């Protein structure tokens, strides 16, 4: 009987092993709660609308919400600063409602913690093929949207603001008793709005608001500062349960636990983004910008978490920012979110538009 050479046998075995490895399918990794919530936001966020524009002649684009964007002729340049001709693709994102602001992570707070009343948030970008285009420094896109006076006695001039997704690093924070803690912290604010020198003009006669867009690829906001003469306090929002301990550890997507506040009948959305440091059980959560919440203000809080792939939420309607008692340096509210289906979770967010 012919013997099977040992070297040939070893070669056959190694080829079989390699073949098995090629055919094996790796087990997909389970998404984290953070990436799951980010995917939920991405799926339900305001979609961009796409238009075609002749760069040489310019023209007016009208969104599905009735907002007009008037591009001047020869206003677009390529990355090298050269004029662009021919057709280009313009993408428009715009938001007027609280739910859209939440899902797009664009709440209405200034960089120094003040509340803004929004008349619209806008982002435009333009491309020709794969080339990203920009506006001439001397050019402006003229926007015109439906004007709804949000506050009695508001002036005609409305400040413009710029901002985009912001992660802030700080070396201090508050613990659950609102006492200062020294620690390196990373805070995902959503957005930090900073006032620009340009202004929008609201016209109650025509029912339109005219505003300039001076940059492409960046968010622009038509907002006024909320003027509330009441005393201000620091609000601690505790989660008695359903706080995802991964919150504050990573800011690659959306935090797996968040809380928002919408003042009653006002197009304002505030994100309480500061994570309470060194909490004891039942005192995990967030606190407001220090001394920023008007005492007695009425509104709706929405607390949310994703834990082990499940959605949890609690909505506290007609809530009142408490009055500090006995010289306290802060006030507090406690939330205990309950499990929701994905559809119910989205419906709660969308209901903010009517609060």
Secondary structure, DSSP 8 states (H G I E B T S, - for coil): -----HHHHHHHHHHHHHHHHHH---------HHHHHHHHHHHHS---EEEEEETTT-EEEE-TTS-EEEE-TT-EE-TTS-B--SEEEEEEEEE-SHHHHHHTT---BBTTS-BEEEEEEEEEEEEETTEE-EE-TT--EEEEEE----STT--SEEEEEEE---EEEEEEEEBTTS-EEEEEEEEE-S--BEEEEEEEEEETTTTEEEEEE--SSSEEEEEEE----S-EE-EEEEEEE---TTTTT--SS--SEEEEEEETTSS--EE--EE-BS--TT-EEEE-STT-EETT-EEEEEEEEEETTEEEEEEEEEEE-----TT-S-EEEEEE-EEE-HHHHHHHHHGGGG-
